[in-house]
C-alpha cells in the first residue's frame, strides 16, 4: 500500500495548483488523474488579477504571461445597434500588479505544474489512474485506484477532490450537487479568421447581446473563440456542420467558408455541492461548483478554493488539528460559489439572452450609467476582477 500525506484526485489546473502548493510546503502529495495526460481542450482560458497574484506564489505566473494575451479591456456590445460599453481593468493598477485578464488556455498551467510535480521530491503524479474507492476513518483515508494493469491502494491523511463535474470523490462522499442545467446547448467555434478586421475597436473579450442569438467573442493566443446558444432539440451533427458554420459567420461577418479548428457542443450547469468538506475529504473547483463560463469565474474560483484549503492544510499538517479552520474553508468557499459566482454568471446569462429588445436596452442603459459613474465603475471592476468575491469570502467567520 502506498502511503502519503495528501492525495489529490484530478490533474487539471485546480488539482495541480493544490498539489504543487502542498509539495512546495514540504508535504508529501500524490496526484491521481484518470486520463493519460492533462486534458488539452477548449475549457477555461481567463486568469483574473488575484489569481495571477496567487499563482505568483508558485512561481508560475511569468510562464503564463509568456504564453498568454493581456486583456485589460472588455466590451459589452449590442449586436443590433453596434453600441459598445467598455470597461478597463487598468483602473485597478493601484491595488494589483496585474490589472488585466490574462487570456491563456488552462492546459498550459496544468501541464507546466504537472511537469514540476513529476520531478518534485515530495510529489508523485500517476496518469491513467482512476479513483475507484474511498473510505475514511478518524486517522486517515483509504483509497484505491485503477491503472491499465492493476488496482492499487493508498493510505493518506487527507484527500482533495479536484476531479471535475463527475467527481468520484464527491460521489463516494455522497454529497449532493444542487442546481440546474440550462436547457439550451451551446456551440463553441474556433477560428484564425481576423475578426478584429470586421469590428472597429474589438477587444480581446466581448459579450455581444442580442434577443435572437447572443454570443461571446474571446481572443486566446492561437485563435478567436465564438460561443453561442443553440436549440436543445437540434442534432449535434447539424450544429457542427459546415452549413451551420456558414450561417454563423455569414451573420457575424458576412462571409462563408471560414476555416474553423474546433466545433464543440457544451451543456452548461449551475450547481454547488451541499458541502465542500466531509471529515478528511475536500472538494474544490468543478467538483464543488459548476457555472456557465460567462465572466471566466469557474477555474479562477477553483484556484481560490485550492489556495484557501491548502494554506489551512499546511498549518494543520505541521502544527496539529484545527476542525474550525477546515469548517471555515467550506463556509467561505461555498459562500463565494453561491453568493458571487452563481449569482453573477446567472445574471450575465440572463442579460445576454434577454428575449425582448426593451429588456436588453434597459440593461445596456444600466451598464452605460455604471461606466459613467467612477464609484459604481470601481465597484463593478472589483466584482468582475474577483477581488470583491475574495473579500466577501474572507469576511465569513
C-alpha positions as CSV (number, residue, x, y, z in Angstrom):
1,X,0.0,0.0,0.0
2,X,1.2,3.5,-0.9
3,X,1.5,5.9,2.0
4,X,1.3,9.7,1.5
5,X,0.0,12.7,3.4
6,X,-2.4,14.1,0.8
7,X,-4.0,12.6,-2.3
8,X,-5.3,15.0,-5.0
9,X,-7.8,13.5,-7.4
10,X,-7.5,15.3,-10.7
11,X,-4.6,16.9,-12.6
12,X,-6.5,19.8,-14.1
13,X,-5.5,23.4,-13.2
14,X,-7.1,23.3,-9.8
15,X,-5.7,19.9,-8.8
16,X,-2.2,20.7,-9.9
17,X,-2.2,24.1,-8.2
18,X,-3.3,22.4,-4.9
19,X,-0.7,19.6,-5.3
20,X,2.2,21.9,-6.1
21,X,1.3,24.3,-3.3
22,X,1.5,21.4,-0.8
23,X,4.6,19.9,-2.3
24,X,6.3,23.3,-2.1
25,X,5.4,23.4,1.6
26,X,7.2,20.1,2.2
27,X,4.1,17.9,2.2
28,X,4.0,14.5,0.5
29,X,1.3,14.5,-2.2
30,X,0.1,12.0,-4.7
31,X,-1.9,13.2,-7.8
32,X,-4.2,10.7,-9.4
33,X,-5.5,11.5,-12.9
34,X,-7.9,9.3,-14.8
35,X,-6.8,10.5,-18.2
36,X,-3.4,9.7,-19.9
37,X,-2.3,13.3,-19.6
38,X,-3.6,16.7,-18.6
39,X,-6.7,17.4,-20.8
40,X,-5.9,19.7,-23.7
41,X,-9.4,21.1,-24.5
42,X,-11.1,24.4,-25.0
43,X,-12.3,25.0,-21.5
44,X,-11.3,27.9,-19.3
45,X,-8.8,30.4,-20.7
46,X,-9.1,33.5,-18.5
47,X,-6.9,34.3,-15.5
48,X,-8.1,37.2,-13.3
49,X,-5.8,39.5,-11.4
50,X,-6.0,38.0,-7.9
51,X,-5.5,34.5,-9.4
52,X,-2.3,35.7,-11.1
53,X,-1.1,37.0,-7.8
54,X,-1.8,33.7,-6.1
55,X,0.0,31.8,-8.9
56,X,3.0,34.1,-8.4
57,X,3.5,32.4,-5.1
58,X,4.1,29.2,-7.0
59,X,6.5,30.9,-9.5
60,X,4.3,30.1,-12.5
61,X,2.8,33.5,-13.4
62,X,5.8,34.6,-15.6
63,X,5.3,31.4,-17.6
64,X,1.6,32.1,-18.2
65,X,2.4,35.7,-19.1
66,X,4.8,34.5,-21.8
67,X,2.0,32.1,-23.1
68,X,-1.0,34.4,-22.9
69,X,-2.5,37.7,-24.0
70,X,-3.1,40.6,-21.7
71,X,-6.7,41.8,-21.9
72,X,-7.2,45.0,-19.8
73,X,-10.3,46.0,-21.8
74,X,-13.5,44.1,-22.3
75,X,-16.7,45.1,-24.1
76,X,-20.4,44.7,-23.7
77,X,-21.8,45.0,-27.2
78,X,-25.3,45.3,-28.6
79,X,-25.4,43.3,-31.8
80,X,-28.3,45.2,-33.3
81,X,-27.3,48.8,-32.6
82,X,-23.5,48.3,-32.6
83,X,-23.3,50.2,-29.2
84,X,-20.3,49.3,-27.1
85,X,-19.8,49.8,-23.4
86,X,-16.1,49.5,-22.5
87,X,-14.5,48.7,-19.1
88,X,-10.8,48.9,-18.4
89,X,-9.2,46.8,-15.6
90,X,-6.2,49.1,-15.9
91,X,-8.1,51.3,-13.4
92,X,-7.2,48.8,-10.7
93,X,-3.5,49.3,-11.1
94,X,-3.4,50.9,-7.7
95,X,-4.3,47.5,-6.0
96,X,-2.8,44.9,-8.2
97,X,0.4,44.4,-10.3
98,X,-1.8,42.5,-12.8
99,X,-4.5,45.0,-13.9
100,X,-5.9,42.8,-16.7
101,X,-7.4,39.5,-17.6
102,X,-4.8,37.1,-19.0
103,X,-6.1,35.0,-21.9
104,X,-4.3,31.7,-21.8
105,X,-5.7,28.2,-22.2
106,X,-5.9,26.3,-18.8
107,X,-3.9,23.3,-20.0
108,X,-0.8,25.4,-20.2
109,X,-1.0,25.8,-16.4
110,X,-1.9,22.2,-15.7
111,X,0.7,20.7,-17.9
112,X,3.5,23.0,-16.6
113,X,2.7,22.3,-13.0
114,X,2.3,18.5,-13.7
115,X,5.8,18.5,-15.1
116,X,7.1,20.3,-12.0
117,X,5.3,17.8,-9.8
118,X,6.8,14.9,-11.7
119,X,10.3,16.0,-10.8
120,X,9.5,17.3,-7.3
121,X,10.9,15.2,-4.4
122,X,7.7,15.5,-2.3
123,X,5.2,14.6,-5.2
124,X,4.1,11.8,-7.4
125,X,1.8,12.1,-10.4
126,X,0.0,9.0,-11.7
127,X,-1.8,9.3,-15.0
128,X,-4.3,6.7,-16.3
129,X,-5.2,6.2,-12.6
130,X,-8.9,6.3,-11.9
131,X,-10.1,6.6,-8.3
132,X,-12.5,3.7,-7.6
133,X,-12.8,3.5,-3.8
134,X,-12.7,5.9,-0.9
135,X,-13.3,5.3,2.8
136,X,-12.2,7.4,5.7
137,X,-11.8,6.9,9.5
138,X,-10.6,9.2,12.3
139,X,-7.0,8.9,11.4
140,X,-6.9,8.9,7.6
141,X,-8.4,7.9,4.2
142,X,-8.1,4.6,2.4
143,X,-8.3,4.9,-1.4
144,X,-8.0,2.5,-4.4
145,X,-7.3,3.5,-8.0
146,X,-7.4,1.5,-11.2
147,X,-4.5,1.6,-13.7
148,X,-4.3,-0.2,-17.0
149,X,-2.6,-3.1,-15.2
150,X,-3.8,-3.3,-11.6
151,X,-5.9,-2.0,-8.7
152,X,-3.6,-0.1,-6.3
153,X,-4.2,1.0,-2.8
154,X,-3.1,4.2,-0.9
155,X,-3.5,5.4,2.6
156,X,-3.5,9.2,3.1
157,X,-4.1,11.7,5.8
158,X,-6.4,13.8,3.6
159,X,-7.9,13.7,0.1
160,X,-8.8,16.6,-2.2
161,X,-11.3,16.1,-4.9
162,X,-10.4,18.2,-7.9
163,X,-11.7,15.6,-10.3
164,X,-14.3,17.7,-12.1
165,X,-18.1,17.8,-12.6
166,X,-18.4,14.0,-12.4
167,X,-16.2,13.8,-9.3
168,X,-15.7,10.3,-7.9
169,X,-14.7,11.9,-4.6
170,X,-18.0,13.8,-4.3
171,X,-19.9,10.6,-5.3
172,X,-18.1,8.4,-2.8
173,X,-18.8,11.0,-0.1
174,X,-22.5,11.1,-1.0
175,X,-22.5,14.9,-1.2
176,X,-25.4,16.4,-3.2
177,X,-24.8,18.7,-6.1
178,X,-27.6,21.2,-6.1
179,X,-28.6,23.4,-9.0
180,X,-29.8,23.1,-12.6
181,X,-28.6,22.5,-16.2
182,X,-29.5,25.1,-18.9
183,X,-32.0,23.7,-21.4
184,X,-30.0,25.1,-24.3
185,X,-27.0,23.6,-25.9
186,X,-24.0,25.8,-26.6
187,X,-21.7,25.8,-29.6
188,X,-18.1,26.8,-29.5
189,X,-16.2,27.5,-32.7
190,X,-12.6,28.5,-33.0
191,X,-11.0,30.3,-36.0
192,X,-7.9,32.2,-37.0
193,X,-10.1,34.5,-39.1
194,X,-9.1,38.0,-38.1
195,X,-12.4,39.1,-36.5
196,X,-10.8,42.4,-35.4
197,X,-10.8,43.5,-39.0
198,X,-14.6,43.2,-39.2
199,X,-15.4,45.2,-36.0
200,X,-14.0,48.6,-35.1
201,X,-12.0,48.6,-31.8
202,X,-12.7,45.0,-31.0
203,X,-11.4,44.0,-27.5
204,X,-10.0,40.6,-26.7
205,X,-13.1,39.9,-24.6
206,X,-16.6,40.7,-25.9
207,X,-20.1,39.9,-24.7
208,X,-22.4,40.5,-27.5
209,X,-26.1,40.8,-26.5
210,X,-28.9,40.0,-29.0
211,X,-32.5,38.8,-28.4
212,X,-32.2,36.3,-31.3
213,X,-28.6,35.0,-31.0
214,X,-26.3,36.4,-28.4
215,X,-22.6,35.4,-28.5
216,X,-19.2,35.8,-26.9
217,X,-16.1,36.7,-28.9
218,X,-13.0,35.7,-27.0
219,X,-9.4,36.0,-28.2
220,X,-6.8,33.5,-27.0
221,X,-3.3,33.4,-28.3
222,X,-3.9,31.0,-31.1
223,X,-7.5,31.6,-32.2
224,X,-10.7,33.5,-31.8
225,X,-13.4,31.6,-29.9
226,X,-17.1,32.1,-30.6
227,X,-19.6,30.8,-28.1
228,X,-23.3,30.9,-28.9
229,X,-26.5,29.2,-27.8
230,X,-28.4,26.5,-29.8
231,X,-31.8,24.9,-29.6
232,X,-31.7,21.7,-27.4
233,X,-33.6,19.6,-30.0
234,X,-31.1,20.4,-32.8
235,X,-28.9,17.4,-33.5
236,X,-25.2,17.9,-32.7
237,X,-24.2,16.9,-36.2
238,X,-26.3,19.7,-37.6
239,X,-24.9,22.2,-35.1
240,X,-21.3,21.3,-36.1
241,X,-22.0,21.1,-39.8
242,X,-20.4,23.3,-42.5
243,X,-23.9,24.7,-43.2
244,X,-24.3,25.9,-39.6
245,X,-20.8,27.2,-39.5
246,X,-21.6,29.2,-42.7
247,X,-24.8,30.6,-41.1
248,X,-22.9,31.7,-38.0
249,X,-20.2,33.5,-39.9
250,X,-22.5,34.9,-42.6
251,X,-24.5,36.7,-39.8
252,X,-21.4,37.6,-37.9
253,X,-19.0,38.9,-40.6
254,X,-20.9,38.5,-43.9
255,X,-18.6,35.6,-45.0
256,X,-18.9,31.9,-45.6
257,X,-16.3,29.1,-45.9
258,X,-14.4,30.4,-42.8
259,X,-11.9,27.8,-41.6
260,X,-12.5,26.5,-38.0
261,X,-10.3,24.4,-35.8
262,X,-12.8,23.2,-33.2
263,X,-16.5,22.8,-33.3
264,X,-17.7,21.7,-29.8
265,X,-21.1,21.2,-28.2
266,X,-21.5,22.0,-24.5
267,X,-24.1,21.7,-21.9
268,X,-23.9,24.4,-19.2
269,X,-24.7,23.9,-15.5
270,X,-25.2,26.0,-12.4
271,X,-24.5,23.7,-9.4
272,X,-23.0,23.9,-5.9
273,X,-22.1,21.0,-3.6
274,X,-24.0,20.8,-0.4
275,X,-20.7,20.9,1.5
276,X,-17.1,21.3,0.4
277,X,-15.8,19.2,3.3
278,X,-16.6,15.9,4.9
279,X,-14.1,14.7,7.5
280,X,-10.7,14.4,5.9
281,X,-12.0,14.8,2.4
282,X,-12.5,18.1,0.5
283,X,-14.0,19.4,-2.8
284,X,-12.5,22.1,-4.9
285,X,-13.1,23.5,-8.4
286,X,-15.6,21.9,-10.7
287,X,-16.0,19.0,-8.2
288,X,-17.6,21.6,-5.8
289,X,-19.2,24.1,-8.1
290,X,-20.2,24.5,-11.8
291,X,-21.3,27.7,-13.5
292,X,-21.7,28.9,-17.1
293,X,-18.4,30.4,-18.4
294,X,-19.6,34.0,-18.9
295,X,-17.1,36.1,-16.9
296,X,-14.4,33.4,-16.7
297,X,-15.1,32.8,-13.0
298,X,-15.1,28.9,-12.8
299,X,-11.4,28.0,-13.0
300,X,-10.4,31.1,-11.1
301,X,-12.8,30.3,-8.3
302,X,-11.5,26.8,-8.2
303,X,-7.9,28.1,-7.8
304,X,-9.1,30.3,-5.0
305,X,-10.6,27.2,-3.4
306,X,-7.3,25.4,-3.6
307,X,-5.3,28.2,-2.0
308,X,-7.8,28.7,0.8
309,X,-7.8,25.0,1.6
310,X,-4.1,24.3,1.2
311,X,-3.0,27.2,3.3
312,X,-5.1,25.7,6.1
313,X,-4.0,22.1,5.5
314,X,-0.4,23.1,5.6
315,X,-0.8,24.6,9.0
316,X,-2.8,21.6,10.3
317,X,-0.3,19.0,9.0
318,X,2.6,20.9,10.5
319,X,1.0,22.2,13.8
320,X,-1.9,19.8,14.6
321,X,-5.7,19.5,14.1
322,X,-7.9,22.5,13.7
323,X,-11.5,21.5,13.0
324,X,-12.9,25.0,12.9
325,X,-10.4,26.1,10.3
326,X,-11.5,23.3,8.0
327,X,-15.2,24.1,8.5
328,X,-14.4,27.7,7.8
329,X,-12.9,26.7,4.4
330,X,-16.2,25.0,3.5
331,X,-18.3,28.0,4.7
332,X,-16.1,30.6,2.9
333,X,-15.7,28.9,-0.4
334,X,-19.2,27.6,-0.6
335,X,-20.4,31.1,0.3
336,X,-18.3,32.5,-2.5
337,X,-19.7,30.0,-5.0
338,X,-23.3,30.7,-4.1
339,X,-23.4,34.4,-3.5
340,X,-20.9,35.5,-6.1
341,X,-20.1,33.0,-8.9
342,X,-23.6,31.6,-9.2
343,X,-25.4,34.9,-8.9
344,X,-23.0,36.8,-11.2
345,X,-22.9,34.2,-14.0
346,X,-26.7,33.7,-13.9
347,X,-27.2,37.5,-14.1
348,X,-24.9,37.8,-17.1
349,X,-26.5,34.9,-18.9
350,X,-30.0,36.4,-18.4
351,X,-28.7,39.8,-19.7
352,X,-27.2,38.1,-22.8
353,X,-30.2,36.1,-23.8
354,X,-33.0,38.6,-22.8
355,X,-35.8,37.8,-25.3
356,X,-37.1,41.4,-25.6
357,X,-35.2,44.3,-27.1
358,X,-36.6,46.5,-24.3
359,X,-35.0,44.4,-21.6
360,X,-31.7,44.5,-23.3
361,X,-31.9,48.2,-23.8
362,X,-32.6,48.6,-20.1
363,X,-29.6,46.6,-19.2
364,X,-27.4,48.5,-21.7
365,X,-28.5,51.8,-20.1
366,X,-27.5,50.3,-16.7
367,X,-24.1,49.4,-18.0
368,X,-23.7,52.9,-19.5
369,X,-24.6,54.5,-16.2
370,X,-22.2,52.3,-14.3
371,X,-19.4,53.1,-16.7
372,X,-20.1,56.8,-16.4
373,X,-20.0,56.9,-12.5
374,X,-16.5,56.5,-11.1
375,X,-17.7,54.9,-7.8
376,X,-20.0,52.5,-9.5
377,X,-17.5,51.6,-12.1
378,X,-14.9,50.9,-9.5
379,X,-17.2,48.5,-7.7
380,X,-18.1,46.9,-11.0
381,X,-14.5,46.3,-11.8
382,X,-13.7,44.9,-8.4
383,X,-16.5,42.4,-8.8
384,X,-15.6,41.4,-12.3
385,X,-11.9,41.0,-11.4
386,X,-13.0,38.8,-8.4
387,X,-11.4,41.0,-5.7
388,X,-14.8,41.5,-4.2
389,X,-15.7,37.8,-4.0
390,X,-12.4,37.1,-2.2
391,X,-13.1,39.9,0.3
392,X,-16.7,38.7,0.9
393,X,-15.5,35.1,1.4
394,X,-12.8,36.3,3.8
395,X,-15.4,38.1,5.9
396,X,-17.3,34.8,6.5
397,X,-16.5,33.7,10.0
